[in-house]
């Protein structure tokens, strides 16, 4: 168990050496990795790790997007008898793949999307979706782009009930998503993403806002806020989870 006495924030970047530079559109791969670590000791003991890999692959017609993220947290908990123990309070993994086929218009595409979430402490222990549909660029400015996509899909999840038992759910969904990128200055960029997966059993909404500032050609500091909402949860579960983070990002 990690028990340092200072606050740490760092970035670890590991990826295959064939990955190309982000600012070169002619290169097939764009990859960014980020990691934030916080550890405290003393009167309050916590350990929190949050990381993400975001990789994009550009082929002649096919554009592929891969995302993997993980969150882990331990906190010191005071028991009824006054003793203190360290317990895991968060463990969440998310992965997604999107493959989009470019149509005649440069920013229009037909896509296939899949995602899987495992959340030990969430309202759903597992949540998987697949979807197909159409995507396009709604606005294409010099410093700002807005993309959107929509299509039908299917979900399967394991919902945690009030007695901690599991109820399996599945069904047809309608998935919509949007992404805004704003290059505020040569060294600062704002991004906003939103996805909504609506079905008969549950509607899942996930939004993330982030501001990145460039430290050098490869490294950035990123401040972000993430919110996730499920409409169908057990009475003792919160419908909305939020996370605020500060990470270092390394771009290949």
C-alpha positions as CSV (number, residue, x, y, z in Angstrom):
1,X,0.0,0.0,0.0
2,X,1.3,3.4,-0.9
3,X,1.7,5.8,2.0
4,X,3.8,8.8,0.9
5,X,3.5,12.1,2.8
6,X,3.3,14.4,-0.2
7,X,0.9,15.2,-3.0
8,X,2.0,13.7,-6.3
9,X,0.9,14.4,-9.8
10,X,2.5,12.8,-12.8
11,X,2.3,11.3,-16.2
12,X,3.5,7.9,-17.4
13,X,3.6,7.3,-21.1
14,X,4.1,3.8,-22.6
15,X,3.2,3.0,-26.2
16,X,4.7,1.3,-29.2
17,X,7.5,3.1,-30.8
18,X,5.9,3.2,-34.2
19,X,3.4,5.8,-33.0
20,X,3.7,9.1,-34.9
21,X,3.6,12.7,-33.9
22,X,0.2,14.2,-33.2
23,X,0.6,17.4,-35.2
24,X,1.3,15.6,-38.5
25,X,-2.0,14.7,-40.2
26,X,-0.1,12.6,-42.8
27,X,1.0,10.1,-40.1
28,X,-1.4,7.2,-39.4
29,X,-1.4,7.3,-35.6
30,X,-2.2,10.0,-33.0
31,X,-1.8,8.9,-29.4
32,X,-2.0,10.7,-26.1
33,X,-1.5,9.2,-22.6
34,X,-2.3,10.8,-19.3
35,X,-2.0,9.9,-15.7
36,X,-2.7,11.7,-12.4
37,X,-1.7,10.3,-9.0
38,X,-2.6,11.7,-5.6
39,X,-1.4,10.3,-2.3
40,X,-1.7,11.7,1.2
41,X,-0.8,10.5,4.7
42,X,-1.1,11.8,8.2
43,X,-4.6,12.6,9.6
44,X,-6.1,11.6,6.2
45,X,-4.7,8.8,4.1
46,X,-5.8,8.5,0.5
47,X,-4.5,7.0,-2.7
48,X,-6.0,7.9,-6.1
49,X,-4.9,6.9,-9.6
50,X,-6.6,8.0,-12.8
51,X,-5.2,7.3,-16.3
52,X,-6.2,7.3,-19.9
53,X,-4.9,6.2,-23.3
54,X,-6.5,7.8,-26.4
55,X,-5.4,6.5,-29.8
56,X,-6.6,7.5,-33.3
57,X,-5.7,5.7,-36.5
58,X,-6.2,7.3,-39.9
59,X,-6.3,5.1,-43.0
60,X,-7.4,6.1,-46.5
61,X,-11.1,5.7,-45.8
62,X,-11.3,4.2,-42.3
63,X,-10.7,6.2,-39.2
64,X,-10.4,4.2,-36.0
65,X,-10.6,5.6,-32.4
66,X,-9.5,3.6,-29.3
67,X,-10.0,4.8,-25.7
68,X,-9.0,3.0,-22.4
69,X,-9.3,4.6,-19.0
70,X,-9.0,3.5,-15.4
71,X,-9.7,4.9,-12.0
72,X,-8.6,3.5,-8.6
73,X,-9.0,5.0,-5.2
74,X,-8.3,4.0,-1.5
75,X,-9.5,6.0,1.5
76,X,-8.9,5.7,5.3
77,X,-12.2,4.7,6.9
78,X,-13.0,5.0,10.7
79,X,-14.9,1.9,11.9
80,X,-17.6,1.9,14.7
81,X,-15.0,0.9,17.3
82,X,-12.8,3.8,16.4
83,X,-10.1,1.8,14.5
84,X,-9.0,3.1,11.2
85,X,-8.7,0.9,8.1
86,X,-7.8,1.5,4.5
87,X,-10.5,0.5,2.1
88,X,-10.9,0.6,-1.7
89,X,-13.6,3.1,-2.5
90,X,-13.4,3.2,-6.3
91,X,-12.3,0.9,-9.1
92,X,-13.5,1.6,-12.6
93,X,-12.4,0.6,-16.1
94,X,-13.7,1.8,-19.5
95,X,-12.8,0.9,-23.0
96,X,-14.3,1.8,-26.4
97,X,-13.6,1.3,-30.1
98,X,-15.1,3.3,-32.9
99,X,-14.4,2.5,-36.6
100,X,-15.8,5.1,-39.1
101,X,-15.8,4.8,-42.9
102,X,-15.4,8.2,-44.6
103,X,-18.1,8.9,-47.2
104,X,-17.8,11.3,-50.2
105,X,-17.9,14.3,-47.9
106,X,-14.7,14.6,-46.0
107,X,-16.4,14.9,-42.6
108,X,-19.3,12.5,-43.1
109,X,-19.0,8.9,-42.1
110,X,-20.7,5.6,-41.3
111,X,-19.5,4.3,-38.0
112,X,-19.5,1.2,-35.8
113,X,-19.1,1.7,-32.1
114,X,-18.6,-0.5,-29.1
115,X,-17.8,0.2,-25.4
116,X,-17.5,-1.7,-22.1
117,X,-17.5,-0.4,-18.5
118,X,-16.7,-2.3,-15.3
119,X,-17.4,-0.3,-12.1
120,X,-17.1,-2.2,-8.8
121,X,-18.9,0.6,-6.8
122,X,-21.2,2.0,-9.5
123,X,-25.0,1.6,-10.0
124,X,-24.1,-0.8,-12.8
125,X,-21.4,-3.4,-12.3
126,X,-20.9,-3.9,-16.0
127,X,-22.3,-1.9,-18.9
128,X,-21.7,-2.8,-22.6
129,X,-23.0,-1.1,-25.7
130,X,-22.7,-1.6,-29.5
131,X,-24.1,0.9,-32.0
132,X,-24.0,1.8,-35.7
133,X,-25.0,5.1,-37.4
134,X,-24.1,8.2,-39.2
135,X,-21.7,11.0,-38.2
136,X,-21.0,14.4,-39.6
137,X,-19.3,17.8,-38.8
138,X,-21.9,20.4,-37.9
139,X,-19.5,23.3,-37.8
140,X,-16.0,23.6,-39.2
141,X,-14.3,26.8,-38.3
142,X,-10.7,27.9,-38.2
143,X,-10.3,27.3,-34.5
144,X,-13.5,25.4,-33.6
145,X,-15.0,22.1,-34.8
146,X,-18.3,20.5,-33.8
147,X,-19.0,16.8,-34.7
148,X,-22.1,14.8,-34.0
149,X,-23.3,11.2,-34.6
150,X,-26.5,9.2,-34.1
151,X,-27.6,5.7,-34.6
152,X,-29.4,2.6,-33.1
153,X,-27.7,0.1,-30.9
154,X,-27.9,-2.5,-28.2
155,X,-26.9,-2.6,-24.5
156,X,-26.3,-5.2,-21.9
157,X,-25.7,-4.4,-18.2
158,X,-25.6,-5.8,-14.7
159,X,-27.5,-3.4,-12.4
160,X,-26.7,-3.5,-8.7
161,X,-29.9,-3.8,-6.6
162,X,-30.5,-2.5,-3.1
163,X,-29.6,-5.9,-1.5
164,X,-26.4,-5.9,-3.6
165,X,-27.7,-8.7,-5.9
166,X,-27.3,-8.3,-9.6
167,X,-30.1,-7.8,-12.2
168,X,-29.2,-8.4,-15.8
169,X,-30.7,-6.0,-18.3
170,X,-30.5,-5.7,-22.1
171,X,-32.3,-4.0,-24.9
172,X,-32.3,-1.7,-27.9
173,X,-31.0,1.8,-27.4
174,X,-30.6,5.0,-29.4
175,X,-27.1,6.5,-29.1
176,X,-26.2,10.1,-29.8
177,X,-22.9,11.8,-29.3
178,X,-21.3,15.2,-29.9
179,X,-17.7,16.5,-29.6
180,X,-16.6,20.2,-29.6
181,X,-12.9,21.2,-30.0
182,X,-11.9,24.8,-29.6
183,X,-8.3,25.9,-30.1
184,X,-8.3,29.0,-27.9
185,X,-4.7,29.8,-28.6
186,X,-1.6,28.0,-29.9
187,X,-1.0,26.7,-26.4
188,X,-4.5,26.2,-25.0
189,X,-7.4,23.9,-26.2
190,X,-10.9,23.4,-24.8
191,X,-12.8,20.1,-25.4
192,X,-16.4,19.1,-24.6
193,X,-17.8,15.7,-25.3
194,X,-21.3,14.3,-24.7
195,X,-22.9,10.9,-25.2
196,X,-26.5,9.8,-24.6
197,X,-27.5,6.1,-24.7
198,X,-31.3,5.9,-24.2
199,X,-33.2,2.6,-23.8
200,X,-36.3,1.2,-22.2
201,X,-34.5,0.2,-19.0
202,X,-32.0,3.1,-18.6
203,X,-30.7,6.2,-20.1
204,X,-26.9,6.8,-19.6
205,X,-25.5,10.3,-20.2
206,X,-21.8,11.0,-20.0
207,X,-20.2,14.4,-20.4
208,X,-16.6,15.6,-20.1
209,X,-15.2,19.2,-20.2
210,X,-11.4,19.7,-20.3
211,X,-8.9,22.5,-20.8
212,X,-5.4,21.6,-21.9
213,X,-2.4,24.0,-21.8
214,X,0.8,23.1,-23.7
215,X,4.0,22.8,-21.6
216,X,6.2,21.8,-24.6
217,X,5.8,20.1,-28.0
218,X,4.9,16.8,-26.4
219,X,3.5,17.5,-22.9
220,X,0.4,19.2,-21.7
221,X,-1.3,20.0,-18.4
222,X,-5.0,19.0,-18.5
223,X,-7.8,20.1,-16.1
224,X,-11.1,18.3,-16.5
225,X,-14.6,17.6,-15.2
226,X,-16.5,14.4,-15.9
227,X,-20.1,13.7,-15.1
228,X,-22.1,10.4,-15.7
229,X,-25.8,9.9,-15.0
230,X,-28.0,6.8,-15.0
231,X,-31.8,7.2,-14.8
232,X,-32.4,3.7,-13.4
233,X,-30.5,2.9,-10.2
234,X,-31.2,1.2,-6.9
235,X,-32.6,3.4,-4.1
236,X,-29.3,3.5,-2.2
237,X,-27.3,4.4,-5.3
238,X,-26.6,7.9,-6.6
239,X,-27.8,8.6,-10.1
240,X,-24.9,10.9,-10.9
241,X,-21.2,10.4,-10.5
242,X,-18.7,13.3,-11.0
243,X,-14.9,13.5,-11.1
244,X,-12.6,16.5,-11.2
245,X,-9.0,15.9,-12.2
246,X,-5.7,17.5,-13.0
247,X,-3.4,15.3,-15.2
248,X,-0.2,15.6,-17.2
249,X,-0.6,14.4,-20.8
250,X,2.0,13.2,-23.2
251,X,1.4,13.2,-26.9
252,X,3.1,11.0,-29.4
